[in-house]
Amino acid sequence: MAVSNGDVLKVFLELVLSDGTIAQNVYHFEADFDDDQSDSVVSTAVQGYLEDIMDAVSTYLSADFTINPSWLHKVAWDPVGTKWITTYLIDIFTPSFTHTNTDDEFPNQIAPVMTANTYSPGSRGRKFLAGWVETAANTGDLVSGALTALGTALNHYIADESIDANNQLIVGVPRATTSNFLSFSDGVANSIVGTQRRRKPGVGA
């Protein structure tokens, strides 16, 4: 199989924290291709994208989590069910990045946050990066080095992933209620750590 121009992709980055809690982030791309690209080529590019984000903050990542395999899928808009559905498994791979800090971890509810804006007001991407250590922050504010690292991760998060000059993976978010894919325009690395909560059925989007 191959990935074609206009295909929308979804990938999971999943960590298992020291107490067994699973922390998961989902990233989306739209193929802007002059030519079809093989599954393996696209998978390698997506794996590199995820590793670039996490490598940027590796100094502050705890040694006490494990990295689960990532599942890379094609997704498509279902006009009948009016939702995005998974249509094809492209690949399964395990990202590799350094996480060797032995300081105490943040409580699971606490994580640094980066936000990506789109050209559509009110639509954005947001990532809580789990697995950080408490020494990355002082009374809820990231220390200077940690904020710089988060800013570098943000730059990787909002930057399109290039396969070659004529074939790009555009990063962004699909609209929840339409078939539109929204590319990122810019972003913010928040100096104040965020508070996550576990999503409950019927709550959140």
Secondary structure, DSSP 4 states (H G I P E B T S, - for coil): -EE-TT-EEEEEEEEE-TTS-EEEEEEEEEEEESS-EEHHHHHHHHHHHHHHHHHHTGGGBBTT-EEPPEEEEEEEEETTTTEEEEEEEEEEE-------B-SPBPPTTEE-EEEEEESSTT-EEEEE---BBGGGEETTEE-HHHHHHHHHHHHHHHSPEEEETTEEEEEEEE-SSSS-EEEEEEEEE-SBPEE-----TTS--
